Every structure is written in C-alpha cells, then in structure tokens.
Amino acid sequence: MRRLPPLSSLRAFEAAARHLSFQKAAAELGVTSTAISHQIRLLEECCGQALFRRRPRPLQLTSAGQDLFPVLRNGFDAFAAVLETLSASTEARSLRVTTTNAFASRWLVPRLPQWRKAHPDIPLEVIGTDKLLDLRSGEADVAIRYTRTMPADSGAQEMFRDRFFPMCSAALLAAGRPILRPGDLRQHPLIHFDWLKTDAETPTWRRWWAAARSIDSGLPEIANVWDLSFREETHAIEAILAGQGIAICSDVVLARELASGALVKAHELSLPGFGFYLVQPPDHPRQAVIARFSEWIRSAL
C-alpha cells in the first residue's frame, strides 16, 4: 500500500517551491499564507525533515526540498497534460442521442443542418431505436423518451407533447369526395401500425373510430378499421407519403411534412398523444453540452 501525505500538502509545497514564496503560493491556490505554512509543516512531519530554509530570507529549499520539488513538479505537469488531453477529447467526442426510430428519421435528422450551423464544434451521433438504452451504463449520453407520463429517470424534462390526426397526402384527399364526416374517410384505405399492447390508450384507428362515433351517431361500428398494416411506424409514414392511404400520425413527428403541404390532416378529430422527454444522467460530465442540445431542440420545434 502506498504511504502518501495529503494531496493538499503536496500541492502547497509544489506551489511554494516553484514561487519560492508562501504568499504567491497562497494566491495561486486561493488560500492564506498561514494555510500554506500549515500544510508544509504537515509535509515536513511526514518527511521527518525540513524542506525550506526560512531564515535568512529569501526563502530557499533544503537539500531534501530540492530532491522532492522536481518529482512533484513533473508529476503535476504530467497530470495537467493528461487531464487537458482528456478534456479536449471529451469536448470533441460526438454527443450520442438516442430516440425512437420515427422521431429520429422524421424530426431530428431533417433538422441536423440547423444543429451543425448553430454548434459546428459539437458533432451528434443519432441512435434511432425503439428500445430503451441504459444511459447510466454509457450506451448513450442523452435520450429523447416518448412516453405518456414523466419517465422515472431523474433529470427528465418534458419538451413538448403531440396529438394524433388522420393524415394523408394532399393528392389522395383531392382525388376523392370531400371529407365532411368521419365516415367519409372510408373511401380511402386506412393504414395501421403496431403499438405496444400494454397501453390501452394508444392512438389507433380503433380508438379514433370510437371517438368519431361519439360525435357522429350514424357512423357504424367496424371490427377492423384498417386496410393496410405495418409493424413499424416509419413504414406507415412512407406509405401515406406515397399516397397509399390515411394513417393516424403524430403532429410533432410529421410537423415538417404538414408545414410543407406534403401531408394534410384528413379530419380535425384528434387523439391525445404522448410527451417527448429529454433524459440525462444527473452526474453526466458533459452537462454544459447537453444543456445546449436541450435549448436547441426546444427552439427547433
């Protein structure tokens, strides 16, 4: 086992030996001259001999102090160099962001040029997956979770919430009769994608149809209210962009497509969606970078 004196004593001695002044060492370390003197006394007790000749002035190192000083100076210089390298490496490393496949492909990726323009010094690594990655184990630096309620992770903050509308291409809507009632949507194929079976309130066609019947009593019950089904949400989105039918989709995920006119709302009846939460480990070493990402993503909505 190493037998070492307190680090504070070593730092005090190294600074005092470098400056040959207790007063200048105290100013550098942000303590009093008395504190420097006390720390050096402790170190001298550990060494069993004096390290400074205090009289006559100016302050000088003893032979023991001359032996110890270069070892400490070189050691502290080496520590500083390695820490500077690690710090520079951390700042240059990509910020790893994990989120759902749909949000990554339809919302985040199209806006990455804005991020690069605002923060050219911080590259992003986008990890699109519908699995929950473990931030504490280092699988990613920050997550954008999509869930109905606040995640249990400490440090979670809600950024925005969405709603789900029937959406399709403008060309498809123009090709049929006007949509005056919810039942008019049945003139077009209805597209479905899978949701987690554990959530009974997911925004599916079945739930939308039930909500529509509450405002249109003449709407018949339909056992299966979709004509085309996909496992992945991203595939359903590609299908409606291609004019293959209507799907219940998020107004946040498809905000750009709605704004550009590539997609339109086939009906104004909507279902409540979920919250988008930015989650980070509270003790993450890149808090400042994550804060910049959080500020940017809110402004980019």
N, C-alpha and C positions, 0 to 999 in steps of 0.2 A: 504494500500500500504506500502511495506517495505521502511524504510528510512535507506539506507546504504551508507557509504562513498565509494569513488572509490576503486576498487579492487587493483589498484597499491599501494595505501596507506596501505591497509591491508597486502599485500604481503611484502612490505618494513618493516612494523612493526614486522611481524612474524619472518622474517629472522634476523632482528636486535636483537630482544628479544631472539631468540634461540642462537645466537652467542655472545650476549652482546657486539656487535661491529658493528658500521656503516660500517667500512671498509670491514669486512668479508661479511656482508650482500650485499654490493655493488658488491663484486667479485662474489658472488653466482648468483646474478640477472643480472650481466652484465651491470651495470650502475656505475655512480660515487658516491662517498660518499656524495657529495653535493646533488645529486638527492635523495638519501635515506633520508637525513636530511629534504629536502623539503617535501617529501611525508609524513614523520612522523609529521611534523608541520601541514600539512593539516588534518591529522587524529586527532591530538590533538585539532585543532579548531573545528572539528566535535563533539568530545567528551566533549569539554569545560574544559579540564584539562590536565595537563602534564602526559605523560606516561613513561618518562625516567627521572632519576636524572643524569644530565650530569656533575655535579660537586659535590664533588671531584671525580676524577677517582678512580677505573674503573667505566664504565657505569653500572647503576643499574635501575631496574624497580621501578616505584612508585607503590603504592597500587592499583591504577587504572590499571596500566600496568600489574600487577600481576593477576588481575581479567580477563583482556582481553586476555592475551597471551595463556593460556591453551585452551580457547574456539577456538581461531583461529588455534592453532597448531593441535588440534584434528580434526577440520573441514578440514584443508588442507590435513592431513593424510588420512582422510576418502575419500576426493576427489581423491587423488592419488591412493588409493587402488581400488576404483571402476573403475577409468579410466584404470588402469593396467589390471583389470579383463576383461573389455570390449575390450581392445586392444588384449589380448590373445584370447578371444572368436572370434574376427573378423578374426584373422590370422588362427585359427584352422577351421573356417567355410569353407564349400565347396565353390569353385568358380563355380557359376552357369552359364553355357554356353548354349545358345540357338542357334540352327541352323536347317537347313532343315532335314527332315527325311532321305533322301538319303545320304546327306553328313555325317550325324551323324552315320548311320549304316555302310556305306561302306568305309568311310575315317577316321572319328575321332575315333570311337570305336576300330577298329583294332590297332590303334596306342597308345591307352591309356597305355599299359605296358611301352612304352618308356617315357611317361609323368611321370608315377609313379616312374620309375627308376631315372629320372632326378630331380624330385621335389616330393620326398616322403612326404614332410610336407604340401603339398597343394592338398587336395582331390578335384576332379572335380564332379560336378553334371551336366550331359548332358541332355538338354531338347530338344528332337527332335520333331519339329513341323513345318508345313508349314505355320502357322500363324505368324504374326509379334507380338512379345511380346513387351510390353512397358517397356523399360529399366528404364525410369525415375520414374516409379511407383514402381520399385523394383521387377518386375516379373523375372528378370534375371540380372546378373552382366555385362555380355558381350555377344554380338551377332556376329555370322558369317552370314552376309546377302549375299544372292545370287541374284544379280541384274545386269542389263545391264550397268547402269551408277552409278556414285557415289551416295550413299544414302544422303538424305538431312540432316541426323543427324550430328551434329558437332562431331568431333573426329573420323570420319570414315577414315580408311586407307585400300587401296587395297593390298591384299596379293598375289593373283595370278588370272589368267583367264584360262578358259578352251576352248576346241574345241570339237565338236561332230562328231564322226565317226560311221559308221555302225560296230557293234561289235557282235560277237557270240562266241560260244565255238569252240576250235580248232577241236574237234571231228566232229562237224557238218560240218565245212568247208571241212574237209578231206573226208567226205562221199559223196560229190557231185563233179561235174565237176569244174575245175579251174575257179576262178573268173577273167576273163580277161577284161570284160567290165561291166559297171554299171548294164546293163540289166541282167547279169548272176546271180545277187542276187535273181532274181525272182524264181529261182529253190528251194529256201528255204522260209519258212513262214516269213513274215515281221511283227515285233511286234511294237505296238504303245502304247504310254501312254499319258494321258491328259496334256495339257499345259494351262496356263491362256489364255482365249480368247481375253484379252485386248492387248496382244503383237502379232503384225502381223509378227514378225521376229523370232518366236520361232523355234528351230532346230527340225522340224518334218520331217517325210518321204515325205510329200508333197513338202516341200521346198528343201529337198535333191534331190528328183526326178527332180525338175525343174532345179537345178544346174547341175545334171548329163546330162540332155538333152542339156544343153549349150555346153557340150564337146563331146557328142555322139548324133549326129543329127538323127541317126537311132532309137533312143530309143522312143517308142511310149508313148503318154500321157495315164495316167491311172487315173481314177477318184478316186478310193480308193486304195492306195498303201500299205495297211497293211492287215494282215490276222488274227491277234490276238491283242486285245486291252485291256488295263488296265487303271484303274483310277489313280493308284499310280505308281510312277517311280520305287519304290523299288520292286514291284511285277514284273514289266517288266524285271528288272535286274535278279531276281530269275529265270525267265523263260529262259533267254538266257544262264544263268549259267547251267541250266538243259538241254541245247541243244535243246530247242523248237523253235528256230528261230533266226532272226537278228533284233537288235534294234539300233536306233540312240542314242548313250550314250556319257556322258562326260568323256574325258580322264583324268580329275583330280579325279572325284568321283571314277572311276574304275582303278586308276593308279596301285594299288597293283595287281589286277587281270590281268592286261595287263603285268606287270613285271613278274609275276609268270607263265604266259602262260595259266592260267585258261580261259582267254578270248583273242581273237585276233581281229585285225581290218580286217573286210571282204573286205574293199576297202579304199584307201587312200584319197578319196574325203571327205572333212570335211566341216562343217558349223561353223561359229563363235558362241561362247557361251556367257558366262556372267563372271562377276567379282565376286570374293569372297572377301567381305569387312569385316574387323573386326571393330565393332562399340561398343563404350563405352560412358557412360555419362562423360563429361569432368570434373565434380566435384566428381567423384566416390572416396570414401575413400580408396579403395584398388588399387590405381594406380600402385604401385610397383608390386603387384601380377599379374595384368592384363598385365603389360609390360613383365613379364617373360613368360606368356602364349603366348603373341604375338610373342616373339622371338622364342619360341619353335615351334609354329605351322608353322612358315616360314621355319625353319630348317628341319621339318619333311616331307616336300613335296617330 
